[in-house]
Amino acid sequence: RKPRADATRNHERLLETAKTVFAEKGPAASLDEIAKAAGVGIGTLYRHFPTRDALVEQVYRHETTQLAEAAERLRASHPPVEALRQWLFLFVEYFTTKQIMAQALSATAGGTATLYAISSVLLNNAVSTLAEQAVARGEIRLTLEPMDLLRAIAGVGNVSPGRDWEERAKRLVDILIAGLRVPQAGG
């Protein structure tokens, strides 16, 4: 049976609010705070997410799924190399969320191995599809694994986190794309 529209809205609002509250307060954020900030009662939160771990995991899964799905939307609306570039920018934002959620995720009872393995497959498929399309169109030359692009960006976040890391990571995206471009005849 399809969920009611208000239940779907509450679910989405709780995910977005939890992401924001975890970003502000870290793993110390309480479920009461999240419910209140989302404008729902604690019972509504527990109907959607029976445990704190379920909420934390679902926020992470939601972010990963949204990023993976963005690849298809970008492929449909941009030339291949620009679709890849825009998706890598979205990956920078996603990585910020992952860093914020890391402490809360590591505290989950089931651990993160399965969750990270699933997200790795989704992200690998998305970046590979975008990169392969740009290669097939002759826009870029790729002599590395597409996941290495994500590892390079993540490395910037791990080595020099801070308020302006997203700006530096987005500059790195442009450097990576420029380095992969195939020189055009006469140019």
Secondary structure, 3 states (H helix, E strand, C coil): CCCCHHHHHHHHHHHHHHHHHHHHHHHHCCHHHHHHHHCCCHHHHHHHCCCHHHHHHHHHHHHHHHHHHHHHHHHHHCCHHHHHHHHHHHHHHHHHHHHHHHHHHHCCCCCCHHHHHHHHHHHHHHHHHHHHHHHHCCCECCCCCHHHHHHHHHHHHHHCCCCCHHHHHHHHHHHHHHHHECCCCCC
